[in-house]
Structure formats: C-alpha cells, structure tokens
Amino acid sequence: MKSLAWRGNIDFYSGLLLVAVAGVALLYIRTLAIGTVLEMGPGYFPLGLALVLLGMGLCLLVKGLLVSGPPVGMFYLRPLFFILLSFAAFGVLVERAGLILAILVQVAIAHFASRETTWRESSITGVALAATSAVVFVWLLKIPVELLP
C-alpha cells in the first residue's frame, strides 16, 4: 500500500482551495435562515452549494494525497491581473454604462490576459456575450438593469 505523502500536485492544491472557499462561504452564511425544502430560507441554496463545494474539495484533497499527479506549474500574474481587473471593471460599469457596454469592456480587458487570442475572437465573444446576456437577463428573467446608458 502506498504511504500518504506530500505530493504537491494539482489535485491537492485544487482541493485545498475548494475547501477554503467552502469554509469561508459556510462562515458567511451561518447566520442565514436555512428553512425547509418547501419553505426555503435565504441560506438554503448557498448552504447546498457550499456543501457540494466542500465535498468536491475533500475528494480532490484525498486524491492528491493518494495518487501521484502532475506537479503544479508556473504561476503567471498577467492572466490573474487582467481577469480580476475585468471583473472589477464590469462591477463598476454595469450600473453606470449599462450591461452591454460593461460586458464589452470586460471582454476587452480580459483579452490582454492571453497572448494567444486575437482581437477578432475577443470582439465576437464580447458581442455574443452581450447579446445573450441582454436576452436572458433583461428580457427573459426581467432583471432590472439598463442595457445602455
């Protein structure tokens, strides 16, 4: 039988991250009323998601300890920076500039996270996401958000 060893592989660290996120989520929703299946409280769905996330994280942690896997590769700051910046830009712009422009700006900023994408691909993705989001969130789900300023 293989011994439990610190392997430092992707599964172990991914599981650790999922367990940490689930722990923070459980900490934040502990004061919300859970309710029952028939009368769900505001904490019912977040609790379910956090427990599923916790279970997946524990499975990955165990797999990372028992099975040898690929090691963790390089950590790149450029994609992390531009993706987080794109989320922040979306959050700032969605109420001021409308949903469509906020999505287009978000995709334009996220474009710089990878050197492999072209402006054509990013433009098509941005337009498709903006159109789909407008249809789904504004017209179908009736979420009160402005499409344009």
Backbone bond lengths (Angstrom), bond angles and torsions (degrees), N, CA, C in turn:
res aa  C-N    CA-C-N  psi(-1)  N-CA   C-N-CA  omega(-1)  CA-C   N-CA-C  phi
1 M - - - 1.450 - - 1.524 108.55 -
2 K 1.304 115.71 139.95 1.461 120.82 179.00 1.527 109.94 -73.69
3 S 1.320 114.30 143.68 1.462 118.15 177.73 1.521 109.47 -84.47
4 L 1.313 114.53 154.44 1.456 119.32 175.16 1.522 107.52 -70.90
5 A 1.287 116.28 122.02 1.457 119.81 -177.36 1.517 109.33 -133.92
6 W 1.300 114.37 150.05 1.459 120.74 175.15 1.511 106.66 -73.02
7 R 1.319 116.89 107.24 1.449 119.67 -174.66 1.517 111.97 -98.66
8 G 1.309 117.89 -26.69 1.452 120.23 178.97 1.513 112.98 64.26
9 N 1.336 117.46 37.65 1.469 119.21 -179.67 1.522 110.93 -99.31
10 I 1.310 114.71 176.27 1.464 121.54 -175.45 1.527 111.57 -61.19
11 D 1.328 117.28 -41.22 1.464 119.84 -178.24 1.527 111.56 -61.71
12 F 1.309 116.96 -42.58 1.461 120.28 -179.16 1.528 111.25 -61.55
13 Y 1.319 116.38 -49.85 1.466 119.18 -177.71 1.529 112.37 -70.54
14 S 1.313 117.42 -33.68 1.472 120.09 175.64 1.523 109.94 -64.60
15 G 1.320 116.94 -43.97 1.458 120.93 177.23 1.511 112.33 -62.60
16 L 1.331 115.85 -40.52 1.456 120.22 177.38 1.527 111.43 -61.63
17 L 1.330 116.37 -42.38 1.464 120.57 178.05 1.528 111.22 -63.76
18 L 1.333 117.85 -44.92 1.468 120.67 -180.00 1.530 111.52 -63.87
19 V 1.322 117.01 -40.57 1.466 120.18 178.29 1.530 109.97 -64.34
20 A 1.327 117.25 -40.47 1.468 120.22 179.09 1.532 111.30 -64.81
21 V 1.331 117.36 -44.19 1.464 120.61 179.19 1.532 110.14 -63.91
22 A 1.327 116.65 -42.49 1.466 119.74 178.36 1.523 110.88 -63.99
23 G 1.316 117.28 -38.23 1.461 120.72 177.90 1.517 112.17 -63.10
24 V 1.327 116.64 -43.66 1.466 120.45 177.60 1.530 109.86 -64.36
25 A 1.333 116.91 -41.78 1.468 119.87 179.14 1.524 110.78 -62.52
26 L 1.319 117.17 -44.20 1.469 120.38 178.89 1.524 111.11 -63.81
27 L 1.316 116.52 -35.18 1.459 120.37 177.33 1.526 111.14 -64.74
28 Y 1.316 117.14 -40.99 1.466 120.79 -178.17 1.533 113.03 -74.55
29 I 1.324 117.96 -31.32 1.469 118.66 -175.90 1.522 112.90 -95.11
30 R 1.321 118.61 5.36 1.460 120.36 -176.37 1.522 113.18 -64.49
31 T 1.314 117.64 -22.86 1.466 119.77 -178.61 1.529 112.66 -92.44
32 L 1.327 117.85 -7.10 1.461 120.56 -179.03 1.522 110.98 -81.58
33 A 1.317 116.00 147.19 1.457 120.73 176.92 1.526 109.03 -73.77
34 I 1.331 116.14 132.44 1.463 121.04 -177.52 1.523 110.56 -83.62
35 G 1.307 116.57 -49.79 1.462 120.67 -178.54 1.516 111.46 81.96
36 T 1.334 115.07 -160.46 1.463 121.43 179.29 1.519 108.82 -123.03
37 V 1.315 115.66 179.02 1.456 119.64 179.52 1.523 110.62 -63.59
38 L 1.313 117.11 -37.59 1.459 120.54 -178.87 1.526 112.67 -81.26
39 E 1.316 117.14 -29.33 1.469 121.64 178.72 1.526 108.82 -128.78
40 M 1.322 114.51 78.18 1.465 120.45 -175.96 1.515 111.05 -70.42
41 G 1.319 114.71 134.79 1.454 120.71 174.90 1.521 110.13 -90.25
42 P 1.316 116.85 178.00 1.465 120.34 -177.87 1.529 113.42 -66.85
43 G 1.326 118.65 -16.45 1.452 120.92 -179.89 1.510 114.58 -98.95
44 Y 1.327 117.57 -1.78 1.458 121.20 -174.74 1.531 112.26 -63.62
45 F 1.316 117.08 -55.72 1.462 121.24 -177.59 1.531 111.81 -67.84
46 P 1.350 119.88 -45.20 1.466 118.72 176.86 1.530 112.92 -60.34
47 L 1.330 117.23 -35.64 1.455 120.03 177.60 1.524 110.44 -64.15
48 G 1.323 116.58 -44.52 1.465 120.19 178.59 1.521 111.83 -60.63
49 L 1.322 116.62 -44.77 1.462 120.03 179.04 1.522 111.62 -64.07
50 A 1.322 116.61 -42.07 1.459 120.13 -179.68 1.527 111.21 -64.68
51 L 1.321 117.44 -38.22 1.461 120.17 179.13 1.530 111.70 -69.32
52 V 1.324 117.05 -38.63 1.472 120.29 175.88 1.528 109.59 -63.96
53 L 1.317 116.59 -43.88 1.464 121.50 178.33 1.529 111.02 -62.07
54 L 1.307 116.84 -41.77 1.454 121.60 177.66 1.526 111.06 -62.59
55 G 1.325 116.91 -44.44 1.466 120.81 178.44 1.521 112.57 -62.16
56 M 1.329 116.17 -43.67 1.462 119.55 177.99 1.522 110.46 -63.96
57 G 1.319 116.76 -41.36 1.458 120.72 179.24 1.516 112.35 -63.22
58 L 1.335 117.26 -42.21 1.462 120.21 178.61 1.527 111.48 -65.46
59 C 1.320 116.80 -38.48 1.469 119.88 176.47 1.527 110.93 -62.11
60 L 1.321 116.56 -43.95 1.468 119.71 178.83 1.529 111.61 -66.47
61 L 1.326 117.15 -37.98 1.462 120.34 177.16 1.524 111.17 -60.45
62 V 1.318 116.70 -47.42 1.460 120.87 179.99 1.527 110.30 -63.57
63 K 1.335 116.55 -44.28 1.466 119.77 178.57 1.525 110.56 -61.26
64 G 1.334 117.03 -40.78 1.456 120.55 179.25 1.509 113.20 -64.41
65 L 1.343 117.36 -29.14 1.460 120.94 178.35 1.523 112.41 -81.64
66 L 1.331 116.91 -32.58 1.461 120.09 -173.60 1.524 114.22 -94.19
67 V 1.307 117.76 -30.39 1.457 121.29 -173.23 1.521 109.56 -116.32
68 S 1.295 115.10 133.59 1.458 119.30 176.46 1.522 108.93 -72.51
69 G 1.303 116.05 131.37 1.458 120.60 -178.16 1.507 110.39 -133.08
70 P 1.323 115.53 -176.16 1.468 118.43 179.71 1.527 110.81 -67.46
71 P 1.325 117.18 142.31 1.465 119.55 178.80 1.523 111.16 -71.87
72 V 1.295 114.50 162.87 1.461 120.35 178.35 1.521 108.22 -71.00
73 G 1.322 115.81 132.18 1.462 120.85 -178.52 1.517 111.63 -84.69
74 M 1.296 114.26 -163.26 1.465 121.03 179.75 1.530 110.25 -66.86
75 F 1.298 115.02 151.22 1.459 121.97 177.84 1.524 107.22 -105.47
76 Y 1.323 115.95 116.12 1.455 121.09 -175.77 1.524 110.39 -102.75
77 L 1.317 116.80 127.46 1.458 121.57 -177.84 1.529 112.77 -83.73
78 R 1.324 117.78 -30.04 1.466 120.65 -177.31 1.528 112.52 -58.00
79 P 1.348 120.31 -52.58 1.471 119.10 178.25 1.520 112.76 -61.30
80 L 1.316 116.26 -41.29 1.466 120.24 179.65 1.527 110.79 -59.91
81 F 1.314 116.71 -46.70 1.459 121.38 -178.89 1.527 111.71 -61.29
82 F 1.341 117.45 -50.50 1.460 119.69 -174.95 1.532 112.81 -71.77
83 I 1.309 118.19 -33.41 1.469 119.68 177.49 1.527 109.92 -68.72
84 L 1.335 117.44 -45.30 1.470 119.45 177.64 1.524 111.55 -64.22
85 L 1.332 116.91 -38.75 1.464 120.73 176.83 1.528 110.81 -63.32
86 S 1.328 117.30 -37.83 1.466 119.88 179.31 1.528 111.06 -65.86
87 F 1.340 117.72 -38.73 1.466 120.39 176.60 1.522 111.25 -64.70
88 A 1.327 115.96 -42.64 1.461 119.94 178.86 1.525 110.95 -63.41
89 A 1.329 117.18 -41.84 1.470 120.90 178.73 1.520 110.37 -62.75
90 F 1.323 117.21 -41.27 1.459 120.16 178.00 1.527 110.29 -61.39
91 G 1.320 116.90 -46.31 1.462 120.86 -179.93 1.512 113.03 -60.56
92 V 1.320 116.72 -37.73 1.465 120.52 179.84 1.527 110.80 -74.24
93 L 1.330 117.21 -38.56 1.464 120.88 -171.70 1.527 115.49 -88.25
94 V 1.304 119.04 -21.24 1.464 119.83 -171.29 1.532 112.08 -60.12
95 E 1.316 118.71 -36.57 1.471 120.24 178.88 1.523 112.44 -85.94
96 R 1.325 116.78 -28.46 1.459 120.20 -176.57 1.524 113.13 -86.85
97 A 1.321 117.06 -42.11 1.465 121.20 -174.14 1.522 113.28 -108.11
98 G 1.308 117.89 -7.01 1.454 120.83 -179.53 1.523 111.57 94.23
99 L 1.316 115.19 162.85 1.457 122.24 -175.31 1.525 112.45 -63.35
100 I 1.308 117.48 -44.63 1.460 120.71 -174.65 1.523 111.17 -64.67
101 L 1.332 117.86 -49.90 1.464 120.38 -179.83 1.526 111.63 -66.47
102 A 1.309 117.49 -35.67 1.466 120.36 178.77 1.527 110.67 -63.52
103 I 1.319 117.34 -41.14 1.465 120.64 178.51 1.524 110.72 -67.90
104 L 1.314 117.25 -42.00 1.465 120.02 179.52 1.531 111.21 -63.03
105 V 1.329 117.29 -41.66 1.464 120.62 177.58 1.524 110.29 -66.85
106 Q 1.319 117.30 -40.34 1.460 120.51 179.13 1.522 111.13 -60.12
107 V 1.317 117.23 -46.28 1.461 120.55 179.70 1.528 110.58 -66.47
108 A 1.333 117.51 -37.67 1.469 120.63 178.86 1.532 110.95 -63.49
109 I 1.313 118.26 -41.02 1.461 120.59 178.26 1.527 110.52 -70.46
110 A 1.320 116.81 -41.71 1.470 120.50 -179.95 1.527 111.67 -65.46
111 H 1.319 117.38 -22.55 1.467 121.67 177.79 1.530 110.98 -56.11
112 F 1.319 117.65 -34.90 1.461 121.47 -176.94 1.526 113.18 -76.15
113 A 1.330 118.20 -4.91 1.460 121.09 178.59 1.522 111.76 -71.52
114 S 1.313 117.84 -24.25 1.461 121.53 -178.70 1.520 110.13 -128.50
115 R 1.301 115.22 140.30 1.463 119.74 176.25 1.523 111.12 -85.35
116 E 1.310 117.81 -7.26 1.462 121.84 -175.37 1.527 113.52 -88.73
117 T 1.315 117.95 -22.08 1.461 119.72 -178.03 1.526 110.33 -82.01
118 T 1.325 114.10 150.59 1.465 119.75 177.54 1.525 108.68 -104.13
119 W 1.334 115.31 162.24 1.461 119.33 178.02 1.519 110.54 -64.25
120 R 1.308 117.16 -32.50 1.473 120.55 179.11 1.531 109.96 -63.05
121 E 1.337 116.92 -47.11 1.463 120.65 178.72 1.527 111.33 -62.11
122 S 1.304 116.17 -43.83 1.468 119.81 -179.81 1.520 111.67 -65.81
123 S 1.330 117.33 -38.12 1.471 120.69 178.51 1.522 111.18 -64.83
124 I 1.320 116.19 -44.66 1.468 119.86 178.64 1.522 110.35 -63.33
125 T 1.324 116.90 -42.76 1.463 120.86 178.72 1.524 111.25 -62.83
126 G 1.326 117.08 -44.34 1.460 120.89 -179.62 1.515 112.81 -62.61
127 V 1.332 116.45 -45.24 1.467 120.19 179.91 1.527 110.32 -65.56
128 A 1.340 117.08 -42.12 1.467 120.41 179.53 1.533 110.98 -64.42
129 L 1.332 117.38 -43.27 1.466 120.16 178.45 1.522 112.29 -65.24
130 A 1.340 116.71 -41.49 1.463 119.96 179.95 1.526 110.74 -64.45
131 A 1.327 116.66 -44.26 1.469 120.03 -179.81 1.525 111.26 -65.87
132 T 1.324 116.73 -45.42 1.465 120.31 179.76 1.522 110.96 -63.73
133 S 1.317 117.09 -42.68 1.472 120.59 179.56 1.519 111.34 -64.33
134 A 1.327 116.97 -39.65 1.466 120.24 178.51 1.522 110.28 -62.16
135 V 1.307 116.84 -44.96 1.465 120.50 -178.68 1.524 110.93 -66.66
136 V 1.329 116.53 -50.17 1.465 120.13 -174.58 1.523 112.39 -69.84
137 F 1.325 117.36 -51.45 1.461 119.57 -171.45 1.525 113.97 -82.58
138 V 1.322 116.99 -38.00 1.467 118.69 -175.53 1.521 111.43 -89.61
139 W 1.311 116.98 -48.94 1.474 118.35 -174.28 1.525 113.22 -86.16
140 L 1.327 119.00 -41.26 1.462 120.14 -178.30 1.527 113.07 -83.66
141 L 1.333 116.77 -48.53 1.466 119.93 -177.89 1.520 113.36 -88.73
142 K 1.329 117.33 -8.28 1.470 123.44 177.56 1.540 112.39 56.94
143 I 1.326 117.11 39.96 1.455 120.86 175.92 1.529 107.90 -77.03
144 P 1.323 117.43 127.81 1.467 120.21 -174.97 1.530 112.31 -76.44
145 V 1.307 116.38 82.79 1.459 122.44 176.16 1.520 107.90 -134.80
146 E 1.311 115.72 139.81 1.463 120.53 -179.78 1.537 109.43 -72.85
147 L 1.326 115.96 140.67 1.460 119.53 176.69 1.527 111.00 -80.16
148 L 1.307 117.47 -41.54 1.457 123.16 -179.95 1.529 108.63 -134.34
149 P 1.341 117.47 160.85 1.478 118.77 -178.47 1.511 112.04 -65.42
